[in-house]
Amino acid sequence: MEKDVSYTVVRANTLQDIEEAFSCGLIKLYQDIFSDPPYEEYFSSDDVTSLFHSYFTSGISNPLVLFTYLGRQVIAFCTAVPFDEHWVDFEISDFNMAGGYSPETHGKTIINSCHEYFKRTFDSTPENTWYLDELGVRKDKRRKGIARCLLQACLTELNSKNVILRTSDSNNQAQLLYQNLGFHHIGGLYTQVSHKRLDGSVREDLRIIMLRQTEPVE
Ligand SMILES: CC(C)(COP(=O)(O)OP(=O)(O)OC[C@H]1O[C@@H](n2cnc3c(N)ncnc32)[C@H](O)[C@@H]1OP(=O)(O)O)[C@@H](O)C(=O)NCCC(=O)NCCS
């Protein structure tokens, strides 16, 4: 652990707070974080601007947007939104009945809507379930507990909500972090994310789904 270094976790509540984070390095931070394997994703400045603006311009009710500041620099972010079809929408494939994922089984068991699956399986609604959208920590500040601290702050805010997330099949460090905070990997459930990569290609990558379920409140 670094000594005598103070990190501040700040919740963004307005577009102005997002602009402040942009002026403190958020755009480059986001681009750098997802430029490495397993993602190697390309995001233009406009992409990152639109993403963070959208939390406050698309009618999302009470988005949770947290930044970690070190002095005047944003060094980490964590965002979550209600699991509502207006803001979160992806297809999931359930390979449990197909004997596991393989190139042969891929595509044969598409469940069109993640909402349909989670409603049926976990009785999820936008009121009781949130979606962890983004999490990242500056490369030179990793393994200092910053992600754990941000995520804990996020889960504390979300209190008794269930939380769903997607992460790369090969992102072992993130998976470990999530497991340690009570998420479990829903075996056999996958989603594909198609995105522009740094080499200019557009590729799909496989993401697993993790869920943190809270006990029902009596
Ligand atoms: C994943 C990520 C957010 C972790 O951030 P971090 O601040 O380094 O994580 P923390 O220091 O809070 O680590 C908490 C726990 O996660 C696990 N972990 C994190 N990084 C790890 C690594 N490189 N190797 C093994 N375990 C790791 C460990 O269990 C760790 O606890 P420990 O240090 O007590 O062993 C960061 O590596 C990152 O930004 N990666 C790129 C973006 C990304 O993958 N985002 C998640 C997308 S879903």
The ligand as a Gaussian input file, in Angstrom:
#p B3LYP/6-31G(d) Opt

LIG

0 1
 C       -9.912000      -5.169000     -12.705000
 C       -9.446000      -3.839000     -12.103000
 C      -10.627000      -2.872000     -12.081000
 C       -8.949000      -4.107000     -10.686000
 O       -8.570000      -2.853000     -10.111000
 P       -7.560000      -2.764000      -8.858000
 O       -7.736000      -1.438000      -8.216000
 O       -6.210000      -3.146000      -9.280000
 O       -8.143000      -3.925000      -7.913000
 P       -7.916000      -4.032000      -6.341000
 O       -6.533000      -3.580000      -5.993000
 O       -9.048000      -3.377000      -5.633000
 O       -7.965000      -5.596000      -6.172000
 C       -8.969000      -6.223000      -5.434000
 C       -8.845000      -7.732000      -5.650000
 O       -9.076000      -8.060000      -7.018000
 C       -8.202000      -9.147000      -7.394000
 N       -7.232000      -8.635000      -8.370000
 C       -7.170000      -7.390000      -8.874000
 N       -6.155000      -7.299000      -9.774000
 C       -5.585000      -8.530000      -9.836000
 C       -4.500000      -9.078000     -10.584000
 N       -3.798000      -8.337000     -11.458000
 N       -4.199000     -10.368000     -10.401000
 C       -4.883000     -11.141000      -9.519000
 N       -5.923000     -10.668000      -8.767000
 C       -6.270000      -9.394000      -8.937000
 C       -7.509000      -9.575000      -6.129000
 O       -8.341000     -10.523000      -5.495000
 C       -7.461000      -8.286000      -5.353000
 O       -7.344000      -8.468000      -3.972000
 P       -5.856000      -8.563000      -3.323000
 O       -5.042000      -7.420000      -3.882000
 O       -6.134000      -8.437000      -1.854000
 O       -5.332000      -9.902000      -3.747000
 C       -8.262000      -3.228000     -12.934000
 O       -7.281000      -4.236000     -13.107000
 C       -8.667000      -2.678000     -14.282000
 O       -9.018000      -1.501000     -14.390000
 N       -8.613000      -3.514000     -15.325000
 C       -8.953000      -3.109000     -16.686000
 C      -10.416000      -2.794000     -16.841000
 C      -11.266000      -3.937000     -16.396000
 O      -10.941000      -5.099000     -16.580000
 N      -12.425000      -3.587000     -15.827000
 C      -13.410000      -4.544000     -15.407000
 C      -14.278000      -4.802000     -16.581000
 S      -15.651000      -5.803000     -16.158000

